[in-house]
Amino acid sequence: MSLTDRAIEEIRELIRTGALPPGSKLPPEPVLAVQLGLSRNLAREAVKALAVARVLEVRRGDGTYVTSLQPSVLLEGLGGAVELLQSDSGALRDLIEVRRLLEPVATALAATRISDEQLSEVKGHLDAMRETRDDVALLNVHDAAFHRAVVAATGNETLLTLLESISGRTLRARVLRGFADVRAAGRTLAEHEAIFNALSIRDASLSEAAALLHVSSTEQWLRERLSAGQLRPGEPGNSEPEDGESEDGDPGNGGAAGGCSP
């Protein structure tokens, strides 16, 4: 273990033991260095590293504080790390596989916990998807909001953060599917309606099955395209189309092809 790693571990231990609880202010750098038995330079480097990891927050002119340590804060960098996998088609397959393992179970849990108000929010996103079915970009926006509302109903912030990080990465593949398959909008609406109907009757098993069918549909499509060499994540030709631009780069047809399931 390097001296910097040791300094990081020393501060993490203070946080773990409650000596530095969430929201607390760290001692001034000279005092912290003495307390840790390290040089000021090492203490400074440790603070910088933990600030990048969102464990600490450096406030100019005020000092350094322990963050809330909530999952949404600590896992914030996960989405960025996932985005770096964009040039690896195998990683994209793995991410969608992870989503298949997590989201159906999350949907089943949501069915047991969702309130009438939360169910109404899910329905609002479903209605918006129906209204925007001919605009692939907007359809995918409302599609993502639909799933976020479902997972949020579990009350599990860690699960929500993990799935949002993964879904952000796979959104481009779903948009591409919308441009490649004109029948996708009808299928994805039917799949979302099945999820909503299962949630409406608070049936956990049915909700899980509906979500599994939905995610598996996207996964199967992606695997087929990757195996056939028709989709290579990270290549310019596979970047997400801009609003108002078709897949081949001509304006005026963007969104005309229908959407895909997220």
Sequence and secondary structure as in RCSB ss.txt:
>XXXX:A:sequence
MSLTDRAIEEIRELIRTGALPPGSKLPPEPVLAVQLGLSRNLAREAVKALAVARVLEVRRGDGTYVTSLQPSVLL
EGLGGAVELLQSDSGALRDLIEVRRLLEPVATALAATRISDEQLSEVKGHLDAMRETRDDVALLNVHDAAFHRAV
VAATGNETLLTLLESISGRTLRARVLRGFADVRAAGRTLAEHEAIFNALSIRDASLSEAAALLHVSSTEQWLRER
LSAGQLRPGEPGNSEPEDGESEDGDPGNGGAAGGCSP
>XXXX:A:secstr
  HHHHHHHHHHHHHHTTSS TT B   HHHHHHHHTS HHHHHHHHHHHHHTTSEEEETTTEEEE    HHHHT
HHHHHHHHTTTT HHHHHHHHHHHHHHHHHHHHHHHHH  HHHHHHHHHHHHHHHHTTT HHHHHHHHHHHHHHH
HHTTT HHHHHHHHHHHHHHHHHHHHHHHH TTHHHHHHHHHHHHHHHHHTT HHHHHHHHHHHHHHHHHHHHHH
HHTTS  TTSGGGS   TTB TTS BT TTTT     
